[in-house]
């Protein structure tokens, strides 16, 4: 084997090892919120995750990571890099919606119903609010990085809702 070929093979092996280690380091770092805001222009969302009284902070306190809820595909990640490099992004970041399946993958619906049973007939978790006795979308009331939306309830139930301090809310007169 020639010297040049030997050095080429050694170089390729070293490059593969460095690439493998780098990939795993980046993958591990990408699960931390600090990594996400390096490119994402989401300082308010990051702040809600690390301090304050929004649901995001409660998730952070429970060791939930950004990727536990936000699971971007490779195509989405590449598009996010493109948007960041070209400056083609919205400020503030567009608020994303979630399907109930995302929430109930961790928050078991039977546990939620038991915890909120004292709501009685007004319990939005019991399925009486939609046609076919389906639940409302969780995001109809709950937001993670933004104020809760109790006005969804108050539009039909104008009662004095007793909620904990995490419910920093938009009232009906607000957006």
BELRAFEN-V557420 format. One record per pair of residues at least 4 apart in sequence whose C-alpha atoms are under 7 Angstrom apart, sorted by sequence separation. I is the first residue (numbers start at 1). J is the second residue. D is the distance in whole Angstrom. If there is no record, write none. Layout:
i: (I/I)
j: (J/J)
d: (D/D)
//
This chain:
i: (1/2/3/4/5/6/7/8/9/10/11/12/13/14/15/16/17/18/19/20/21/22/23/24/25/26/32/33/34/36/37/42/43/44/45/46/47/48/53/55/56/57/58/59/60/64/66/67/72/73/74/75/76/77/78/79/80/81/82/83/84/90/98/100/101/103/104/108/109/110/111/112/113/119/129/130/136/138/139/143/150/151/153/154/163/170/1/30/37/52/59/60/72/83/84/104/124/128/130/143/170/29/30/37/48/51/83/117/127/128/129/130/142/49/50/116/127/129/141/142/48/49/127/141/48/126/140/141/50/125/49/141/113/140/33/113/148/150/151/147/148/149/150/151/147/148/149/151/147/148/147/32/33/31/32/31/31/100/99/100/98/97/39/42/41/56/55/56/54/55/54/54/54/49/48/45/55/53/54/53)
j: (5/6/7/8/9/10/11/12/13/14/15/16/17/18/19/20/21/22/23/24/25/26/27/28/29/30/36/37/38/40/41/46/47/48/49/50/51/52/57/59/60/61/62/63/64/68/70/71/76/77/78/79/80/81/82/83/84/85/86/87/88/94/102/104/105/107/108/112/113/114/115/116/117/123/133/134/140/142/143/147/154/155/157/158/167/174/6/35/42/57/64/65/77/88/89/109/129/133/135/148/175/35/36/43/54/57/89/123/133/134/135/136/148/56/57/123/134/136/148/149/56/57/135/149/57/135/149/150/60/135/60/152/125/152/46/126/167/169/170/167/168/169/170/171/168/169/170/172/169/170/170/65/66/65/66/66/67/137/137/138/139/139/84/93/93/144/144/145/144/145/145/146/147/145/145/145/166/165/166/166)
d: (7/6/6/6/6/6/6/6/6/6/6/6/6/6/6/6/6/6/6/6/6/6/6/6/6/6/7/7/7/6/6/6/6/6/6/6/6/6/6/6/6/6/6/6/5/6/6/5/6/6/6/6/6/6/6/6/6/6/6/6/7/7/6/6/6/6/5/6/6/6/6/6/6/5/7/5/7/6/6/6/6/6/6/5/6/6/7/5/6/7/5/7/6/5/7/6/6/5/6/5/7/6/7/7/6/6/6/7/5/7/7/6/5/5/6/7/5/7/6/6/6/4/4/5/6/7/7/6/7/6/6/6/6/7/7/6/5/6/7/7/6/6/7/6/5/5/6/5/5/7/6/7/6/6/7/6/6/6/7/6/7/7/6/6/7/5/5/5/6/7/6/7/7/7/6/5/7/7/5/5)
//
